[in-house]
Amino acid sequence: SGLDVTIYRLGAVSGHSHTGRFNDKDAFSLKMMGCIASDMIPTAKGMLNLSPVDYVANSFVALASQPTSSGGIFHLTHSQQVTTEAILQAARAEGLQLRAATETVWRTELKRIASDQSDHPLYALASHPAALRLGGKGASFTNDLARNALDGAVPEPTISQTLLRRYIRALADNSNSPNPLEPPMPVTTTDYDTWAWL
């Protein structure tokens, strides 16, 4: 009969819900730090699915510890979608006067970054379609099975303005760090389906 295989599918893993600290090399972090560095944010509408890393880690451990979870497929995403407008609201509440950039203005900025701004946080993404907008279509699958299996053991944190402001504050602090970014990794078209909805 073989071994039971349990599948855990992660969505966009965001910063810690208490500290706001992010992996500063992931797509959303680079996009937001790039917006902060350029003092603008693309207005193209999009949805983001942000799952705090502590919530994802605790959910994984809890599910893996349950014998009844063996053989299941669990989507460790967040049930709440976040709009680009909510991100902009949080940034402005933190004192960042980000301009809302039209697609034309944003494309011009990305071309400038790609041509001669190798130290810009968005340099690694500037030539990639995923950089055209902050969000995308949102997650195309639900986390109902994971939430039902957890049965309240790991509460899902609300993606509130308080949490978004905490994220913005941490990303702004990181974008102002004197430490240069590591050389960017190449981006391939195979990443687009994943990155487009981050």
N, C-alpha and C positions, 0 to 999 in steps of 0.2 A: 504493500500500500504506500510505501515511501514516507517521506517526512512532510509534515504540515509546513506550509510557507505562509507567513504573515507579511502583508505588504503595507508599508507606511508611506503615503505620498505627501510630500511637503509642498506647501505653496510658497509664497514670499515670506521668508522669515525676517521679521523686523527687529528693532532694538529691544533691549530689556525693558519691561514695563515699569520698573522702579528707578533704574539709573538712566534710561534712555540710550545707553551705549549700543552702537551698531557695529557690524562688520563693515569697515569703511571701504572695502573693495567690492561690495555687491552693487548691483545695478541701481537700486533705489537710492542708496547712500551717495553714489557718484552723481546721480541726477540731481539730488537735492543740494549737495555741496557745490555742484556746478551752477545751479540756480542762484545760490547765495553768492558765489564768486562773481557771477555776471549781473547781479542785482535785478534779475528778471525771472519770470516763470512762464512757461508756455500755457496759453489759455485753452488749447485744444482739450475738449472734454474727455474725461477718462475716469475709470474706476480702479481703485487699488484694493488689494486684499493683503492686509498687514497682520501677520501673526507674531506677537511678541515671542522672542526666543525662549524666555523662561517658561511661557505657557506651552510651547511646542515640546521643549525638553521634558517638562513634568508630565505632559500627556503621553509622550512616548514611553516613559518609565512606567507610568501607571498601567497603560494598556499592555505593555510587555510583561508585566507582573501578573496579569490575569490569565489563568489557564483557559477561560472561555473566549479569549481573544484570538487564540491560536487558529490560524487558517483564514483570518479575516482580512479585509482590505479597508484601511482607515485613512481618510484624507485629513491631515493635520493642517487645516486651513482655518480661517476665522469666518464666522457666519455674518459678520458685518462688513459691508463694502465702504470704502472711504472715497470721497470725491476730491478732485483737484482743488475745488473751491474751499474745501475744509482745510486742506494743506496750506493754501494761501492765507486763509483767515488766521491759522495758528502762527504762521511766519510773521504776519503783520502784528499780531498780539505780542510777539517777542521783540518787537521793535525793528524788524527787518522790512525796509521799505522796498519790497520787490515789486517791480513793474510787471503788469500783465502784458505779455508779449503775444502779438498775433503770430500766425504761422509764418508769415513772410519775414517778420522781424526775427523770429527765433531761428529760422533757416539761415538768415544772414549771420547771426551770432555763431551758429554751429560751424559754418564755413570759416569764419574768422578763427575759431578755436582750432579747427582741424588743420589750418594752414600754418599757424605760427605760435600756438599756445600749448606746447607740450607739457607744461607744468599745470595746466588747468584740469580740475577734477573730471571734466567731461571729455577730455581729449580721447580717451579710450573708446568712447561711444559716439563721438561727434559725427562720424561718417556712417553711422548705423541707423536704420529706420526706427529702432526703439528709442532713440534720443529725441524724436520729434514731439513726443508727449510724455507727461509725467506718469500717467496711468494708461490703462487699456480697457479691455472688455471686462475685466474682473475675472474671478475664478469661474471656470465652466463646470465645476462639480461641487457638491455640498459636503459638509462634514457631519451629516446627521448620524451616520453609523458610529463615528468616533464619539460624538457627544452622548449618544444613547449608551454606549459601552462604558464611558467614563461615569455616567450617572451622577454628575455633580462632584466627583472626587477631585477634579481639577477645574475650578471655576474659570470660565472664559472672560478675560478682562475686557471691559468696554473700551472701544477706541474713541475716547472722548477728546475734546479740545485740550483738556489738561494733559493727556498722554501725548497728543500730537505736538503740543508746545514743548514737552519734555524732549521729544525726539528732535525737534527743530533746534533746541538749545544745545543738545549734545552734538548735532551735526555742524552747527555754526561754530562751536568751540573747536571741533576737529578741523574744519576748513580754514580756521585761523592759525592752525599749528604751524610752527616754523619748519617742521620736518617735511621734506618733499615727498610726494607720492612716489611709489615704486614705478618703474617703467610699466606702462599698460600692457595687459595681455591682449593678443589679437582677438577680435570679435568675429565670429563666423555667422553666416546666415542661419545655421541650424539653431542658434541661440534665440532667434527672433520669437518663435512661438512661446517660449518661456518668458523672455524679457518683456515682450510687448504688454503684458498685463500686470507687470510688477508695480 
